[in-house]
Structures are given as structure tokens and as C-alpha cells.
């Protein structure tokens, strides 16, 4: 009986119940870079496709509680036409016959912020807005969660992704969702659109189901940073800018040394330089852990991505770790 009135609030006429995305989240714009984003954690499976919405040059939206997902795409659509975050949110709330159970926050490309916490959001529920950001939460263990998020975000150093991540971690330290943790997501978009939306999303990370989603999300952030350098390295290779490619691959390897592939590509780029000895040592380390990478080197040589020289190929192949019966005579 307790839940029935609340669920009825989330049922539009003729429509199904809305997901119960009780959660804590932050929407923010970085005044220095113009980047915008959303970070969220919830005891709800696969929160990533539901709560966070962001578009380069437009804004960011978090829609949660007795969630109506429409606030995300429709909020972005309104801000895309020039409406401020407040104008967009006020318009959508006014048109929502069941807004008492919603919790929504928006930030636009100019840094304007708007937040709404409906009167029937389950306690503890509330929000705190600051300079170009808003923290909001519902069904929390205490009313200290969203103030803790705001304080952590304001004190944090680093880029927008790091600062929002610290806000999520502060929420959990303050008690978090009373039900515990399950999924998390983080989206960050560039300030100015390139015309290629797939290039405008600097981070688009989801932890769908985990007992420790924040730990996993932080790990994925580190990998995303590493693979961004890896992507740069690939681009430099295609442009025949080998010194730049090597520098990018090395940065990727340093950020995620546990990822064998990143070390492999650094070695491939390093081998034709004066750092051949270092490259051979790295090949040896890679092949010792995952021997299949040795089979890839001759294939790279066939397409001009490694010296197509029998001596060079034999030198690299010699770095394999072989058993007695595998030794070549």
C-alpha cells in the first residue's frame, strides 16, 4: 500500500510505470573548458541509459527518482533552440501531470543551472546548486549526501570527469543510497560541437551491475584516458607521424601499464628508433604474458606498420618465451 500512490504518480495516462531510478547525481559545466557532463550512481540496474544526458554545445541533464526519461532528450532539444536550463526545466515540469515524483537537474552551455525536486520524492531527497553545477539525490541514507557532493566538487582539482567522480565518492562516504550500490555512469562532452557527435563525447562510461560500481567507474575513467592517447597514436600512425605516435603510445602505456596491448603498440613504435633495445625488452615482457602478440608482428610488417625485414622480424620473434620442445633449431 505504501508504494501504490507513488507508482500511480509515475504512470502517464495510458502509459507504463516509470523506472524507479532513486540515485545521487551531479550535472556540471567546467567554466575553464566549457565541457559539460553528468555523473550518477544508483541501486538500480543499468542507470546509464536512463539518468544522464549530455550534448556538446547544448547542455547536460540528469533525470531521476520516479524518472520520466523524456526530460533528458526533451530538455536537450529545448536548450538546443536557445532556451536556458531554467526555461527548459520549468516548461517540462509544467507539462508533466505527475511531476511530484520527479527529480531533474539541467545545466546549459552558458553555465545556467536549474534543479527540481518534487514533493513526493522519497526522503531523504534534495539538491544543492552552485556555480555551474547541481548535486541532487533521493532515497538517501541521510540529508548530508548532496551537500557533501557539492563541497567535494568545489574543492576537487583536475578535469571535469575527475571532479564529478570525487563528488560521487563523497556521496557514498556520506551514506549514499539507503539501498546500497549497483550501477554508475559518467558522461562528459566537449564545449563546442565538431559536427561529429561521436568525437564530442570525451567520456561515455557505464557500470551496469557491480557490488562496487564507483571503484569500477574510476578504473574505467583511467582506461578511457589511456585509450584516448592510444587513439591519438593510431591517428598519428595513419598520418606517418611516427615520433608523435610513439609519444602518444607511451603516454597510454604509462596510464594503464597493466594493459598488455598498450605496451605492445608502444614497443612497435619504439623499435624503428634509437630505442630498439628498450623495445625488445618490452616485446619480451608482452610475449611472456600473452604470447599471441608475437604472431601479429609479421602481419604488421606486411602492411607497412613494422619494418618488413627478415632480420628485424627474427629479432623480435626471438623475444618469445619458449618451452624446451618449442625451441627452434
N, C-alpha and C positions, 0 to 999 in steps of 0.2 A: 504494500500500500504506500510506503514511503516514496518509492520511485515513480509510481504511476503518474502523478501530476507533473513531475519533471519531464518524463518521457513525452507526455502529451504536448508540452511546450515545444518539443523539437520535431513535431510531426506537422509539416505543412499540409494544407488541405489536399487530400488525395495522394500524399507522398509518404515514403517510408521514414522511420525514425532516423535522426541524425546520429553519427558516431559520438560516443561519449569520450571525447579527447580531453580529459582532465590532465593538466600539464602545467609546466612553467616554461616561459619562453622570453626571448628578447628580440626586438626589432631595432635596427640601428643604422645610422649613416655615419661614415667617418668624415669629419669636417676637413681633414687634410687631403684625403684622396678622392672623396666623393663616392667611394664604394658603399654599397648598401647590402644588408643581409638580415637573416633570421637564424636563430639557434633555438633548439627546443629539446626537451626530454619529457617523457611521459610513461606511465604504466599503461601502455596501450600498444598493441601490435602495429608496427609499420606506421609510425606517426609521420614519417617523411612525406608521403603523398598527400597528407591531409592538412597539416598546420602551416608549413612555411611556403610563402610565395614571394618571388622577387623578380624584377625585370630591370635590366640596365637602362639608365636614363629615366626611369619611371618611379620606382619605389619598392617597398617591401611590406608584406602583410603577414601577420600571424592570426589565424582564426581557430578558436579552441572552445573548451568547455562543452556545452551541448552544441557541437560545432555545426555550422552551416558552411560547407566548403565554398559556396558561391561567393562569400566575402573576399576570398583570395583573388580569383580571376576577375571578378567584377570590380573589386577595389583597384586593381591594377589598370583595368580598362578605363575607369573614371579618371585616375591620375594621369593616364596617357593622354587624355584630352585636355589636361591643364588644371583639373580640379586639385585643390590642396588635399592633404591627408584628412584634415577635419571635414572638408566639404564632402569628400567621398564617403567617409565613415558615417557622417550624420545622415546622408542620403540613404545609405544602405540600411542603417538601423531603423530609420523612419519607415522604410518599405517592408521591414521584416515583422510580420504579425506575431512572431514568437521570440522576440529579441531578449526577453527577460533571462533566458538561459545562455546567452552568447557572451563570449569574451573575445574581443578583437583589438588588435593594435596595428597602426599603419605609420609609415614614415615615407615622405615623398622625396623627390630628387633635390629639393631645396632644403631638406632637413626639418620640415614641419612635421610634427608628431601629433597623433590623435589616438586615444585609447578609450575603450568602452568595456565596462564590466557590468553585466546585467544583474538585477537584484536577486535573481534566483540561481546565480552561480553558487555552487556548493562551497561552504566555508571550509577552510579559510580561503578567501578569494579576494584579490585586489590587484592594484597596479601602481607603479610609480614611474613617472616620466621625467626625463632630464633633457639636457642639451642634445638634441638629435637622436634620442633613443627612448624606448619604453620597455620596462620589465613588467610582466603580468603572470599571474598564477591563479589556479583554483584547485580545490580539494587538497590543500596543502596540510602538512603536519602542524604548521603554526603560521601566524601572520607576520613572521620575521623573514619569510622566504624572499619576497620581491624586493623589500628594502635592502637585504643582503646582496641580491643580484646587482642592484643599482650601485651600491657602494663599491662592489668589486669591479664593475665595469668602469667606473670613473677613475679608479686607482690603477687599473691594469695598464701595462705597457705592451707594445707590439702592434701588429696589424689588426684589422677588424675581426678576423677569424679568431685570433688569439684572445682578444679582449672579450668577445662574446663567449668563448669557451670558458674563460675564467668566471664569467657571470653564471654559467650553468653549474660549474663546480661549487661556487658559493651557495647557490640554491640548495644543493644537496647537503652541504655542510650545515645549513640552517634547518634541515629537516626534510626538505623536498616533498614530493608527492606522498601522501599518507599511506598509499598502497605499495610504495616501493618504486623500482625502476624496471623498464623493459625495452624502450626504443628511444632513439635520438636522431637528430638530423641537424645539418648546418648548410646554409646556402649563402654565398656571397657573390654579388655581381659587380661588374665594372661600373664606374660613374657614367661613362659615355658609351653608347652602343656602337658597335663596329659594323652593323649590318649583317653580322654572322652570329646569331644568338648562341650557338654552341661555343663560340670563343669568348663570350661575355660572362660566362659563369666560371668564376675563379675557383669556387668550391661548390660542390653539389654532392654532399655526403650523407649516407643513411646507414644507421644501425637498426635493422628491422626487429631483432629479438635477441636480447642478451641480458644475463644477470648483472652485467657491468657495462651498460651502454656508453657511459661517459668515458670510461677508460678506452673503450674501443673507438669511440669517436675521436679522441685525442690521437690515438695511433693512426687513424685514417687521415687526419689532418697532416701529420708528419709525412705520411706516404704521398699525399697529394702534393705537398711542397717538393718532395724529391722527384716525383714523376713529372712535375712541371719543368724542372731542369732537364729531365730525360727527353721530354717532348721538344724542348729547345735544341737539345743536342741532335735529335733526328732531323730537325729543320735545317740546322747548320750543315749536317752531312749532305742533305739533298742539294744544298747550295754550294757545296765544295769548300766550305769554310771550316777546315779541319781543326785549326787551333781553337776556334770558338766552340766547336763541337766537343773537343776534349775538355775544355774548361767547364762546359755545362754538364757533361757526364761525371766529371769529378765532383761537382757540387751535389749532384744527385746521389752519388755513392756515399758521400760524407753524411748526408742527411739520413740515409737509410742503409747503413753498412751491412745489415742483416739480409738485404735483398741481393741474391746472387746475380741476377740479371743485370743490375745496375753496375756491379763490379765488372762483369763480363764486357759490357759496352765501353766502359772506361778503359779496359785493357786493350780492346780492339782499336780504339782511337789513339792510345798511347804507343802501341807497338811501332808504327812507322816513324816515330820521332826519336830524339836522342835518349828517350826514357825507355828504350826497349827492354833493358834488364828488369826494370820495375814492372813492365807489362808482363814479362814472362813469369815473374813471381806471382802476379795477380792471377794469370791464367792457371797456374798450378793450384792456387787456393780454390779457384772456381771449380776446376775439374775434379779436385779431391772431394768436393761436396756434392756436385751434380755433374757427373761425367758426360752427360749428353751434350753439354755446350761445346765440347771438343769437336763433335761431329758437325757443328754448324759452321765452324771457321772455313773449311774448304768451300762451302756453299756461298759464303760471303765473298770469297775470292772470285768466284765465278761471275759475280755481278758487280765487281769493282769496289766492294766495300772493305776489302782487305788485300794486301799485296798478293797477286797471283803468281807466286814464285815458289817452286818446289822446296827450296831451302828454307824459306820462311815458314811454309806450312809444316814441314818436318820439325822445325824448331819448336813450333807451338804444340804440335802433336806430342812431342817428347815430354810435355808437361803433364801428360795424363798420369794418373795413379793406376798402375797395373799390378795384377797378381802374377805369380810365377808362371802360370800356364798361359797368361795373356801376353807375356813379353814377346816382342817381335825380334826375330833373329835374322 
